[in-house]
Amino acid sequence: MTLARFALWLLRNADAAIALVIAVVVAVFGLSDDPDLNKVASATLLVLGLLAASILRDRYRRDPVEDEVRGSLRALESLPARLERLDGFERLIRLTRHSLDESSAVRAISGDEVGPVLAEARLGTDRWIFKGGTGTYIRAVTLPGCVADAKRERRALLFRLEIIDPSDEDVCDAYARFRRAGAPAGGGQEAWTLERTRKESYATILAACYHRDRYRLLDIDIGLSRTMTTFRWDLSSSCVVITREDPTAPALRVDKGKFYYDWCYTELLNSLDQARRVPIEQARAARLSDEPTVEEIRRLFQALDLALPRSFSDRDVADIARRALRPVDPYALPEGPRAG
């Protein structure tokens, strides 16, 4: 032990050291032949006082330690409650993170982004579910594009379409009036009339039969609705895009894997199930040539239990064929890719 360490030890234990020295001196003095009893008693009391001071000092030092130990024990007793609160806090964090993740999945996109987003959705998709007006963009871009991709990859393709019923004049007239109300003044586009609306829906049905007849792996189903909607749902295997007629209005995109995608999927299937189904399998009884004639088209709709109106002339039927098989891409028009 070095001198410095000994001095530090002696300073910390001065009272005990002094008591020890006094006790030794008293003991030696008491062994003498003529000890002074008063001095011995005084020295003894001094030693006892020093010992008492040392004991009190030790107790004073020990009290904070005991308090700390008792505090630690109390903390351990309350640990389960704290852990439970911590678990609740962690659950709240997880729910908050999940909510933020879901909300970020529903993204608003501008009208200019709709075309590229739909093109991205068509890549590699094995399904397409649509609900909207007359399906103008579906038959012009989506259906032929998806069929072409499926043919190249030799894979099956599922299509489910819900459009307005062309045989229901009331819903067709309501849709035509709605489209006219939202059309820009002096746009130079074909006006939406009752006749045009009916032709557009008939053309979508004809296009579906035509593509199905030429690609056996195309599973397509069509439902005819007697109510119109102002929204358009396009659901692929990667996302769902929800649009409206106004080309300048923002649209919504929801990626697959998010709860709202599943909600849309369920809603579209249930809605289609309630629509009047077109028995498209009966189209095999009225095959279409590569360039369908007026008579072939009339026989097709007759086989589908959806005979064309008697007011439709051969020119009207030829116009339906033009719209179905040589459609104009509405994406290139001012009204944008949400035309029907």
HUQUIHU-V317016 format. One line per field, one symbol per residue. ss: DSSP state (a for helix, b for strand, c for the rest). psi: psi as a letter, one per 40 degrees, with the letter a starting at -180 (. if undefined). burial: I if it has 24 or more other ideal C-beta (glycine too) atoms within 12 Angstrom, else O. A space follows every 10 residues. Layout:
ss=???
psi=???
burial=???
This chain:
ss=ccaaaaaaaa aacaaaaaaa aaaaaaaaaa ccccccaaaa aaaaaaaaaa aaaaaaaaaa aaaaaaaaaa aaaaaaacaa aaaaaaaaaa aaaaaaaaaa aaaaabbbbc aaaaaaaaaa aaccccbbbb bccccaaaaa aaaaaaaaaa aaacccbbbb bbbbccccaa aaaaaaaaaa aacccccccc cccaaaaaaa aaaaaaaaaa aaaacccbbb bbbbbccccc bbbbbcccbb bbbbcccccc bbbbbcccaa aaaaaaaaaa aaaacbbcca aaaaaccccc cccaaaaaaa aaaccccccc cccaaaaaaa aaaaacccca aacccaaacc
psi=hidddddddd ddfddddddd ddddddddde eidgihdddd dddddddddd dddddddddd dddddddddd dddddddedd dddddddddd dddddddddd dddedhhhii ddeddddddd ddheieihhi hbbefddddd dddddddddd ddefiihhhh hhiiheehdd dddddddddd deiihfeeih ihiddddddd dddddddddd dddehdehhi ihihieiiie ihhhhaedih hhiadheeii iihhiieidd dddddddddd dddeihhhgd deedegihid ghiddddddd dddeffiiid ehiddddddd ddddefihhe deideaefg.
burial=OOOOOOOOOO OOOOIOOOIO OIOOOIOOOO OOOOOOOOOO OOIOOOIOOI OOOOOOOOOO OOOOOOOOOO OOOOOOOOOO OOOOOOOOOO OOOOOOOOOO OOOOOIOOIO IOIIIOIIIO IIOOIOIIII IIIIIIIIII IIIIIIIOII OOOOOOIIII IIIIIIIIOO IIOIIIOIIO OIIOOOOOOI OIOIIIIIII IIIIIIIIII IIIIIOOIII IIIIIOOIIO IIIIIIIIII IIIIIIIOOO IIIIIOOIOI IOOIIOOIOO IIOOIIIIOI OOIOOIOIOO OIOIOIIIII IOIIOIOIOO OIOOOIIIII IIIIIOIIOI IOIOIIIIII
